[in-house]
Amino acid sequence: MEQQVPPADGRRRIARTDVLLADPRLVEAAGRLGRGVVKAAVVAAQGRARAGEIAPETVADAAVESLPPTASGLRPVINATGVLLHTNLGRAPLSDAARDAVAVASGATDVELDLDTGRRARRGRSVLAALLERVPQAEAAHVVNNGAAALLLAATTLAAGREIVISRGEMVEIGDGFRIPELLAATGARLREVGTTNRTSADDYAAAIGDETGFILKVHPSNFLVTGFTKGTDVAELTGLGVPVVADIGSGLLAPEPLLPDEPDAASMLKGGAHLVTSSGDKLLGGPQCGIVLGREDLVRRLARHPLARALRVGKLTLAALEATVRGPRTPTDETLHADVDVLRERAERLAARLRDGGVDARFVESEAAVGGGGAPGVVLPSAAVSLPEPFAAPLRRGTPAVMGRVDDGRCLLDLRSVRPDQDDAVAGAVLGVGA
């Protein structure tokens, strides 16, 4: 005999999947997100009801609340870590101008078409022109999919089967286990190490130059500092040795930044005699992830015509975002870098008072922020933060919106240098939601 479920068992009141999917809110969501995403949310909510976590009559509401904002699995995060270019959070946030450009580029565009003639045109021509306007010291420009790819393309084109002369002190690891020596060796080039880890002179480079030299590589050690008994060699000291000099500046500064006097920039490197400069676009430049090559026209042309360039090229969305970043208004990265510390203190004090009024143990504290993203090591940016009890960190990180702070000395700090002023209300709401 079939076992009967007791009438009191609320599982009988859980609506069927097809009934729930007919809810107008879920029908609308299916049009935006796809039926599969919405159905998965419904099934998960039904599971919660069967487990007794929610009432059967709230399954549809729970499914709606759990839906992601987009069909992507990525979630928006408010960066309250105080690290301006947080690699795990995607580094530079795009400007509104760049986002608008991406929206236009998401449809059909003239990315590789001359609308006047109706014929094929050079891909990315407008962003290349924008880069040359910003860095007039460069004769030509090329864009690839990230900073490591820019260096990879240069090494493959100019030194495959030949030697790259590099200082031992610049054989760096660029993050996530990727190391410059291994990257360069993968191109078929041989590394000719010169000098020592702490001292390398122009004479060391000169002694290593020979018929097999493809180029001299200068790498900015962007994520660490070597202090004490040290000696480096400027690009200007190497330009008369008869071979190209390639400078990998990493951080993406196109021009000098007074707040970061030790951070190299493309304009200064080219003015100093570098033949090629490679950098990232999603760091201090404040744009999308990409790699930028600037320099002598004949060398850039060789890179752009190499077969590998096709595999490393960027899409229309990246081209649009990069051009808007280069031509457009100040980027969020630039704004946070130059934020007035007194304004940050006022915001932190006001936010802390608001949270205390809501019953949260919140305090204003002085803080120190960092550039991050492998840029400006050792540079401390004075900042201001709201200090909360440490148990707030995890629920804030998991909430909606997700707020990522940092835990320091048993407290959860929300550093406002990396938080846009228009996000303060969202931060307050997230904290009060946890406190409630």
C-alpha positions as CSV (number, residue, x, y, z in Angstrom):
1,M,0.0,0.0,0.0
2,E,1.3,3.4,-0.9
3,Q,2.5,5.5,2.0
4,Q,0.5,8.6,2.5
5,V,2.2,12.0,3.3
6,P,0.7,13.5,6.4
7,P,-1.6,16.4,5.4
8,A,0.4,18.6,7.8
9,D,3.5,18.1,5.7
10,G,4.0,21.5,3.9
11,R,5.8,19.9,1.0
12,R,2.3,19.2,-0.5
13,R,1.8,22.9,-0.8
14,I,5.0,23.5,-2.9
15,A,3.9,24.5,-6.4
16,R,5.0,22.6,-9.4
17,T,7.9,23.9,-11.5
18,D,5.7,24.7,-14.5
19,V,3.2,26.6,-12.3
20,L,6.0,28.7,-10.7
21,L,7.6,29.4,-14.1
22,A,4.3,31.0,-15.2
23,D,4.7,33.7,-12.5
24,P,4.8,37.0,-14.4
25,R,8.0,38.0,-12.6
26,L,9.7,34.8,-13.6
27,V,8.4,35.0,-17.2
28,E,10.0,38.5,-17.5
29,A,13.2,37.3,-15.9
30,A,13.4,34.4,-18.4
31,G,13.3,36.9,-21.2
32,R,16.3,38.7,-19.7
33,L,18.3,35.9,-18.2
34,G,17.3,32.8,-20.1
35,R,14.9,30.0,-19.1
36,G,17.6,27.8,-17.8
37,V,18.9,30.3,-15.3
38,V,15.3,31.0,-14.0
39,K,14.4,27.3,-13.8
40,A,17.5,26.6,-11.8
41,A,16.5,29.4,-9.3
42,V,13.0,27.9,-9.0
43,V,14.3,24.4,-8.4
44,A,16.7,25.7,-5.7
45,A,13.9,27.6,-4.0
46,Q,11.8,24.4,-4.1
47,G,14.6,22.5,-2.4
48,R,14.8,25.1,0.3
49,A,11.1,24.7,0.9
50,R,11.4,21.0,1.1
51,A,14.2,21.4,3.7
52,G,12.0,23.6,5.8
53,E,14.2,26.7,5.3
54,I,11.3,28.8,3.7
55,A,7.5,28.5,3.6
56,P,6.0,26.7,0.6
57,E,4.0,29.8,-0.4
58,T,7.2,31.9,-0.6
59,V,9.0,29.8,-3.2
60,A,8.3,32.1,-6.1
61,D,9.4,35.1,-4.0
62,A,12.6,33.3,-3.0
63,A,13.3,32.4,-6.6
64,V,12.9,36.0,-7.8
65,E,15.1,37.3,-5.0
66,S,17.9,34.8,-5.8
67,L,18.1,35.6,-9.5
68,P,21.4,37.2,-10.7
69,P,21.3,40.7,-12.2
70,T,22.6,39.3,-15.5
71,A,22.9,36.0,-17.3
72,S,26.6,36.0,-16.3
73,G,27.8,34.4,-13.1
74,L,29.8,37.5,-12.2
75,R,28.5,39.5,-9.3
76,P,29.1,43.2,-8.7
77,V,31.3,43.9,-5.7
78,I,31.9,47.2,-3.8
79,N,35.6,47.4,-3.3
80,A,36.2,48.6,0.2
81,T,39.6,47.0,0.6
82,G,41.6,50.1,0.1
83,V,43.5,48.5,-2.8
84,L,42.6,50.6,-5.8
85,L,43.5,48.0,-8.4
86,H,42.5,44.8,-6.8
87,T,43.5,42.0,-9.1
88,N,40.9,39.6,-7.7
89,L,38.2,42.2,-8.2
90,G,39.1,42.8,-11.9
91,R,41.6,45.7,-11.3
92,A,40.5,49.0,-12.8
93,P,36.7,49.8,-12.8
94,L,35.7,51.3,-16.2
95,S,34.5,54.9,-16.5
96,D,31.0,55.7,-17.5
97,A,32.3,56.8,-20.8
98,A,34.0,53.4,-21.4
99,R,30.8,51.6,-20.3
100,D,28.8,53.6,-22.8
101,A,31.3,52.8,-25.5
102,V,31.0,49.1,-24.8
103,A,27.2,49.3,-25.0
104,V,27.6,50.8,-28.5
105,A,30.2,48.3,-29.5
106,S,27.9,45.4,-28.4
107,G,26.0,45.8,-31.6
108,A,27.1,46.0,-35.2
109,T,29.8,48.7,-35.6
110,D,32.4,49.9,-38.1
111,V,35.2,48.3,-36.2
112,E,36.8,47.1,-39.4
113,L,34.8,49.0,-42.0
114,D,35.2,52.4,-43.7
115,L,31.6,53.6,-44.0
116,D,32.6,56.3,-46.6
117,T,33.9,53.7,-49.1
118,G,32.1,50.6,-47.9
119,R,35.5,48.8,-47.8
120,R,37.4,47.0,-45.2
121,A,39.5,49.3,-42.9
122,R,42.2,48.9,-40.4
123,R,40.9,47.3,-37.2
124,G,41.1,49.5,-34.1
125,R,42.3,52.5,-36.1
126,S,40.6,55.1,-33.9
127,V,42.0,53.8,-30.6
128,L,45.5,53.6,-32.1
129,A,45.1,57.3,-33.1
130,A,44.0,58.1,-29.6
131,L,47.0,56.4,-28.1
132,L,49.4,58.4,-30.4
133,E,47.7,61.6,-29.4
134,R,48.2,60.9,-25.8
135,V,51.8,59.7,-26.3
136,P,53.3,61.8,-29.2
137,Q,56.7,60.3,-28.5
138,A,55.5,57.1,-30.1
139,E,55.5,56.7,-33.8
140,A,53.1,53.8,-33.8
141,A,50.9,51.7,-31.5
142,H,49.4,48.2,-31.3
143,V,46.9,46.6,-28.9
144,V,46.8,43.0,-27.8
145,N,44.8,41.1,-25.1
146,N,47.0,41.7,-22.0
147,G,50.3,43.1,-20.9
148,A,52.1,39.7,-20.9
149,A,50.9,39.2,-24.4
150,A,52.5,42.5,-25.5
151,L,55.8,41.3,-24.2
152,L,55.3,37.8,-25.6
153,L,54.7,39.3,-29.1
154,A,57.7,41.5,-28.9
155,A,60.0,38.6,-27.8
156,T,58.6,36.2,-30.5
157,T,58.9,38.8,-33.3
158,L,62.3,40.3,-32.4
159,A,64.2,37.5,-30.6
160,A,62.9,34.0,-31.5
161,G,66.0,31.8,-31.8
162,R,68.1,34.7,-30.6
163,E,69.1,36.2,-27.2
164,I,67.3,38.7,-24.9
165,V,69.7,40.5,-22.6
166,I,68.1,41.1,-19.2
167,S,69.3,42.0,-15.7
168,R,69.2,39.3,-13.1
169,G,67.4,41.7,-10.9
170,E,64.5,42.0,-13.4
171,M,63.8,38.3,-13.7
172,V,60.5,38.7,-11.9
173,E,57.3,36.8,-11.3
174,I,54.3,38.8,-12.5
175,G,51.6,37.1,-10.4
176,D,49.8,33.8,-10.2
177,G,53.0,31.8,-10.8
178,F,53.8,33.4,-14.2
179,R,57.4,34.3,-14.4
180,I,59.1,36.5,-17.0
181,P,62.0,34.0,-17.7
182,E,59.5,31.2,-18.5
183,L,57.3,33.5,-20.6
184,L,60.3,34.6,-22.7
185,A,61.7,31.1,-23.0
186,A,58.4,30.0,-24.4
187,T,58.9,32.2,-27.4
188,G,62.1,30.3,-28.4
189,A,64.4,33.1,-27.3
190,R,67.4,32.5,-25.1
191,L,68.0,34.7,-22.0
192,R,71.4,36.3,-21.5
193,E,71.4,37.3,-17.8
194,V,73.7,40.2,-16.8
195,G,74.7,41.8,-13.5
196,T,73.4,40.6,-10.2
197,T,70.1,40.7,-8.4
198,N,70.9,44.1,-6.8
199,R,73.4,45.8,-9.1
200,T,73.6,45.9,-12.9
201,S,75.6,48.5,-14.9
202,A,75.5,49.7,-18.5
203,D,78.9,48.0,-18.9
204,D,77.3,44.6,-18.0
205,Y,74.8,45.1,-20.8
206,A,77.4,46.2,-23.3
207,A,79.6,43.2,-22.6
208,A,76.7,40.9,-23.4
209,I,75.8,42.4,-26.8
210,G,76.7,40.2,-29.8
211,D,75.5,39.0,-33.2
212,E,72.9,36.8,-31.5
213,T,71.3,39.7,-29.5
214,G,67.6,40.3,-30.4
215,F,67.1,43.1,-28.0
216,I,67.7,44.4,-24.5
217,L,64.8,44.1,-22.1
218,K,64.2,46.4,-19.2
219,V,61.5,45.1,-16.8
220,H,60.0,47.3,-14.1
221,P,59.9,45.3,-10.9
222,S,56.4,46.6,-10.2
223,N,55.3,44.4,-7.3
224,F,58.4,44.6,-5.0
225,L,61.2,46.8,-3.9
226,V,65.0,46.2,-3.6
227,T,66.7,48.6,-1.3
228,G,70.1,49.1,0.1
229,F,73.3,48.5,-1.9
230,T,71.6,48.7,-5.3
231,K,72.3,50.0,-8.8
232,G,70.1,50.1,-11.8
233,T,70.6,51.2,-15.4
234,D,68.4,53.8,-17.2
235,V,67.0,53.2,-20.6
236,A,69.0,56.2,-21.9
237,E,72.3,54.4,-21.0
238,L,71.4,51.5,-23.2
239,T,70.2,53.1,-26.4
240,G,73.6,53.5,-28.0
241,L,74.5,49.8,-27.9
242,G,73.3,49.0,-31.4
243,V,70.2,46.8,-30.6
244,P,66.6,47.6,-29.8
245,V,65.7,48.4,-26.2
246,V,62.3,47.2,-25.0
247,A,60.9,48.6,-21.8
248,D,58.1,46.7,-20.0
249,I,56.6,49.3,-17.7
250,G,53.7,47.1,-16.5
251,S,51.4,49.6,-14.9
252,G,50.1,51.4,-17.9
253,L,51.0,55.0,-17.1
254,L,51.1,57.0,-20.4
255,A,52.6,60.1,-18.9
256,P,54.4,61.0,-15.6
257,E,52.2,60.9,-12.4
258,P,53.5,63.3,-9.7
259,L,52.0,61.1,-6.9
260,L,54.0,58.2,-8.1
261,P,57.4,59.6,-9.1
262,D,59.1,56.1,-9.2
263,E,56.5,54.6,-11.5
264,P,57.7,54.5,-15.1
265,D,55.6,55.9,-17.9
266,A,55.5,55.3,-21.6
267,A,56.2,58.9,-22.6
268,S,59.3,59.2,-20.5
269,M,60.6,55.8,-21.6
270,L,60.3,56.7,-25.2
271,K,61.8,60.1,-24.7
272,G,64.7,58.4,-22.9
273,G,65.4,56.3,-26.0
274,A,63.4,53.1,-25.6
275,H,62.5,51.6,-29.0
276,L,59.4,49.8,-27.7
277,V,57.3,50.2,-24.6
278,T,54.9,47.5,-23.4
279,S,52.3,47.9,-20.7
280,S,48.9,46.9,-19.4
281,G,45.7,48.8,-20.0
282,D,43.7,47.8,-16.9
283,K,46.0,49.1,-14.2
284,L,46.9,52.8,-13.7
285,L,45.6,53.7,-17.2
286,G,42.2,52.7,-15.8
287,G,40.9,50.9,-18.9
288,P,40.0,47.4,-19.9
289,Q,42.3,44.4,-19.7
290,C,44.6,44.7,-22.7
291,G,48.3,45.1,-23.6
292,I,49.6,48.2,-25.3
293,V,52.7,48.4,-27.5
294,L,54.1,51.9,-28.3
295,G,57.3,52.9,-30.1
296,R,59.2,53.0,-33.3
297,E,57.1,52.5,-36.4
298,D,59.1,49.8,-38.1
299,L,59.3,47.6,-35.0
300,V,55.6,48.0,-34.2
301,R,54.7,47.2,-37.8
302,R,56.8,44.0,-37.5
303,L,54.9,43.0,-34.4
304,A,51.5,43.8,-35.9
305,R,52.3,41.6,-39.0
306,H,53.5,38.6,-37.1
307,P,51.2,35.6,-37.3
308,L,50.9,35.5,-33.5
309,A,49.4,39.0,-33.5
310,R,46.1,37.5,-34.9
311,A,45.9,35.1,-31.9
312,L,46.5,37.9,-29.5
313,R,44.2,40.6,-30.9
314,V,41.4,42.2,-28.9
315,G,37.7,42.4,-29.7
316,K,35.5,45.4,-30.5
317,L,34.4,45.7,-26.8
318,T,38.0,46.1,-25.6
319,L,38.8,48.5,-28.4
320,A,35.8,50.7,-27.6
321,A,36.5,50.7,-23.9
322,L,40.2,51.5,-24.4
323,E,39.5,54.4,-26.7
324,A,36.9,55.9,-24.4
325,T,39.4,55.6,-21.5
326,V,42.2,57.3,-23.5
327,R,40.0,60.1,-24.9
328,G,37.4,60.4,-22.3
329,P,37.1,62.0,-18.8
330,R,39.0,61.1,-15.7
331,T,38.8,57.4,-14.9
332,P,37.6,56.1,-11.5
333,T,41.2,54.9,-10.9
334,D,42.5,58.4,-11.4
335,E,39.8,59.9,-9.1
336,T,40.5,57.4,-6.3
337,L,44.2,57.9,-6.6
338,H,43.8,61.7,-6.2
339,A,41.0,61.6,-3.7
340,D,41.2,64.4,-1.0
341,V,41.9,62.7,2.3
342,D,39.9,65.3,4.2
343,V,36.9,64.4,2.1
344,L,37.5,60.7,2.8
345,R,37.6,61.4,6.5
346,E,34.3,63.4,6.3
347,R,32.6,60.5,4.4
348,A,33.9,57.9,6.9
349,E,32.8,59.9,9.9
350,R,29.4,60.5,8.4
351,L,29.0,56.8,7.5
352,A,30.1,55.6,10.9
353,A,27.6,58.0,12.7
354,R,24.8,56.7,10.5
355,L,25.7,53.1,11.3
356,R,25.9,53.8,15.0
357,D,22.4,55.4,14.8
358,G,21.3,52.0,13.4
359,G,22.8,50.1,16.4
360,V,26.1,49.0,14.8
361,D,29.4,49.2,16.6
362,A,31.0,51.4,13.9
363,R,34.0,53.7,14.3
364,F,35.9,56.2,12.1
365,V,39.6,55.3,11.8
366,E,42.5,56.5,9.9
367,S,43.7,54.1,7.2
368,E,46.3,53.4,4.6
369,A,45.4,52.4,1.0
370,A,47.6,51.0,-1.7
371,V,47.6,51.2,-5.5
372,G,47.7,47.4,-6.0
373,G,47.6,45.6,-9.4
374,G,51.4,45.2,-9.3
375,G,51.9,49.0,-9.4
376,A,53.7,51.5,-7.1
377,P,55.1,49.0,-4.5
378,G,55.7,50.7,-1.2
379,V,53.6,53.7,-1.9
380,V,51.2,54.4,0.9
381,L,48.0,56.5,0.3
382,P,46.5,58.1,3.4
383,S,42.9,57.2,3.7
384,A,39.9,56.8,6.0
385,A,37.8,53.8,6.9
386,V,34.8,52.6,8.9
387,S,35.8,50.0,11.5
388,L,33.3,47.2,12.2
389,P,33.4,44.1,14.3
390,E,35.2,41.3,12.5
391,P,32.1,39.1,12.2
392,F,30.7,41.6,9.7
393,A,33.3,40.7,7.1
394,A,31.9,37.4,5.8
395,P,28.2,38.3,5.6
396,L,29.1,41.6,3.9
397,R,31.1,39.7,1.3
398,R,28.3,37.2,0.7
399,G,25.5,39.8,0.6
400,T,23.8,41.7,-2.1
401,P,25.4,44.0,-2.9
402,A,28.7,42.2,-2.0
403,V,30.9,44.5,0.0
404,M,34.6,43.5,0.2
405,G,36.5,45.0,3.1
406,R,39.7,43.9,4.8
407,V,40.2,42.4,8.3
408,D,42.9,44.1,10.3
409,D,43.7,43.6,14.0
410,G,40.4,41.9,14.7
411,R,38.2,44.5,13.0
412,C,36.6,44.6,9.6
413,L,37.7,47.8,7.9
414,L,35.8,49.4,5.0
415,D,38.3,51.7,3.4
416,L,36.6,54.5,1.5
417,R,39.4,55.5,-0.9
418,S,38.5,52.6,-3.1
419,V,34.7,53.2,-2.7
420,R,33.0,55.7,-5.0
421,P,31.0,58.4,-3.1
422,D,27.8,57.3,-4.8
423,Q,28.2,53.9,-3.2
424,D,28.1,55.1,0.4
425,D,24.4,54.6,0.7
426,A,24.7,51.0,-0.6
427,V,27.5,50.3,1.9
428,A,25.4,51.7,4.7
429,G,22.4,49.5,3.7
430,A,24.5,46.4,3.5
431,V,26.0,46.9,6.9
432,L,22.7,47.8,8.5
433,G,21.2,44.6,6.9
434,V,23.9,42.5,8.6
435,G,23.5,44.4,11.9
436,A,19.8,43.8,11.8
